[in-house]
Amino acid sequence: MILALDVGNTNILAGVMDGGKILFTGRFKTDDSKTETEYAIMFRSFLELHGLSPHKLNGSVMSSVVPSLTTILRKAVDLLAHCAVVAADDIDAGLKLSSNNRQNLGQDLSTAAIAALSEYKPPLIIFDMGTATTISAIDADGVYLGCSIVPGIMISHDALAARTSQLPKVALAAPERVIGRSTPECIQSGLVYAQAAMMDGMIERMESELGAKSTVLATGGLARFIAAHCKRKIICDDDLILKGLYIIYNRYKQYNS
């Protein structure tokens, strides 16, 4: 059994996996002011909440876009279960990259791409909807070409409320109409339907550059909610990065057996 950690700018997704099966998951606020002891206590409570002793863990694997937390979380897992953490960027998992991406590709993007290629035939377009929305493109030969980065929905929502004097924060929901009749409806329409239209439009533009119709995937906290309002077919996979982390962990075990 392993503990997989996907460390994002807003949340840490934790998943316990056994033989490729995801047993349970949980989300924690990303907070680099916390110590390794505090994180170890949080993870222990998470495991025990699901009836699992930390001593049942055989290993751990982590993808992180928050460098300031990497060492803290390594120490936390060592305190928790006395096992080392495999970092996603330390393992060659066989992802083919275009020359421009060899040193600039984030761990979250590469991990999602590895998982997507293990289950779906390229070309692929992958939306990862977190603090930022990233849109990755993989060509028909399985080469990761690059991505587009868009402010995430909640960043847009927060900025709109903070930078305007008369636009309030509203519940994130899909209004009945695209043409809003009240201020909350107008904001909700922009947040939801405009984001969905952006996704449809970016799929079309990326497919034009890829030269072929592509399989489109979406992952992240708001993926299912927004994809439901897209015109294009989008496969939502909440566990895409955890699946990629499991593949990376197995590659590590093969290299070090």
N, C-alpha and C positions, 0 to 999 in steps of 0.2 A: 504494500500500500504506500502511496506517495502523496505528499502535499504539494499541489501546484499553485503558484501565486502569479497573478497577472497584475502588476503594479502600475496603475494609471495615475494621472494627475489629480483626479477627484476621488476615485475609489480603488481599493484593492479587492480583486476577485480571488477568492480562495476556493479551491476544489480538492476534495479527497478522491483519489482514483485507485482502482484496483483492476489489473488486467485490462486496461483500456476503458473500463466502465466507470462513469462518474457516479460516485455514491451519494455525494451531497455537496452543495456549494454555499457560500456566504459572501457578503460584501462588507467591507470596512472602509471608513473614511481614511483617505490618505493624509497622514499627518507626520511630517518629518521632525516635529518637536517631541514626539514620543520616543522613549528609550527602548532598547532591545528587551528589557524586562517587561515593560508594559505591553509590547506586542506579543511576547511569549505568553503572557497571561491571557490576552485576548484570544490568541489561537488555541490555547488549551481549553478555554471556556467554549469556544466554537466546536472543538472536537468532542468534548464531554457532553455538550448539548445534544449531540447525535449519537451518544453512547459509545464513543471510541476513545480508548486510552492513547495518549500521545506515543507511548512505547510501541504501539502497533505500526507506526510509520517506519518504512525502510529507507526512505529518501525524500528529497524535495527538489523541485525545479522552479525557476523563477524567470519571468520576463518583466523588465522594468524600464519605464521611461522617466523615472525619478532617481537619478544617480545618488542623491543625498540619502536615500533610504536603503540602498543596496547593502551596504555593510551592516546597518542596523538590523535588517531583516535576516541576513545570514546568521548573525549572532542570536537573534530571537529563535530561529529554528534549531540552532545548536542547543540553546538552553531548553527548548521544548522537548526535543526528541533525540538529541545527540547524534544528528545526522547532517551531512554536508548538503549544501544547496548547489545544484547545477544551474549555472547561468546560461540563458538561451544563446547569448552571443559568443559563448566559449566553445560551442559545438558546431561543426560543419554538418548540417542536416541535409545537404545536397540540393539546396535551393539555387537555381541558376539565376544569376543577376546580370543585367546589362552593365557595361563597364562604369557608367556614371553612378551606380548605386552601391558599389562595393564597400565604401566606407561611410555611407550616409544613411543606410537603411535602419530604421528603428526596430527594436526587438519585437514590438507588438505587431508591426507590419509583416515582418519576416515570419513570425510564428503563425499568424493567420494564413499567410500564403502557403506555408508548408502543410497545414491542415487541409486547406482547400484543395491543393493538388493531390492529396492522398485520397480524396473522395469524389472529385469532380473533374471532368475533362476540360482542359483549356481550349479556347481563351476564356479568361475569367475576369470579372470585375468584382471587387470586394469593398463594401462599405463597412467601416468600423466606426460606430456612432458613440463616441465617448465625449470627453471634454471638447475635443475637436472631432470633426467628422473627416476621416481620411478615406480616399477612394483609390484603391490600388488596381493596376492593370497588369495582367499576365497574358502573354501572347500564346498563339497556338502551339508553340514549341515548349511551353512551360517556363519561359524566361520572364522574370519580374522586370518590367520596363520602368515603372515609376508610379507616382501617385499625384493626387490633388489633395490639398488640405483646406478645409472650410471651417469657419467658426462653428462650434457645436450649438445645438438648439438652446441649451441653457445659458451659454455665453451670450448669445444674441438676445435672449430674454432679459438677462441681467443688465446688459449694456443699454437696452432700450429703456428700461425703468430708471437706470442711473443717470442717463444722459438727456432725458426729456423731463420737463416739469409737470406734464399733465397726463403722461401715460403710465398707468399703474402696473404692478405685477399681477398676473392673472393665473388661474389654474390652467395647466397645460392640457387642453382638450380640443377635440375637433368640433367646430361649430357646424350647425346644419347647413349653412351656406358659405360659399367662398366670399361672396360680397357681404361683409359684415354690416349689421344694422345698429350695433352699439360699439362703444370703445373696446370692451372686453372681447366681443366677437371679432372685431377688426384685427386685434392683436393675435388672437388665437388662429385666425385664418392665415395671417402672415407666417406665424411660427410653424404651423402644421402643413398647410397646403402649399405654401411657397417652398418649404423644405422638400416636400414630396415632388414638386415640379422640378426643383433643382436636381434631384436624384434622377428623374426621368430624362432630363436634358443632358446630364453628364453621361448617362449610359449611352445615349444616342451619339454624343460627340466622341466618347472613347471608342465605341464600336467603329466609328468612321475611321479613326486612326489605327485601330487594330485590324481593320479590313474584314471583319467577320462578326456575326451575331455571337454574343457571349453568354455564358452562364453568369448570373448576377447573384451574389451572396450579400447578406447583411448580418452584422453582429453588433453587440453593444446594448446598453441599457434601454435605448429608445428605438431600437431597430424595428421591432415588430409593430409598434404603434405607428410609426411613420410609413413603413413599407405598405401597410394596409391601405394607404391612400395614394399609392403610386399606380400609374397605368401599366408599367412594365411588370412582368413576373419577377419577383425577387424571392429567393430562398433565404429564410431567416434561420440562422444557426447560433443560438445563444452560447453554445459551448465550443465555438470554433477555436479560440485561442487555447483553451484548456486541452483540446484534442492535439493541437500543435505542440504544446508543452510536453504531452505524454510521448509523442513521437521523438522529440528532442531528447527526453530523458532516456528512452530506449536506445537511441544512437550512442549516448554517453556510456551506457552500460555495455554495449557491444564493443566500443573502443577500449574499455577499461576492464574487460572480463579476462 
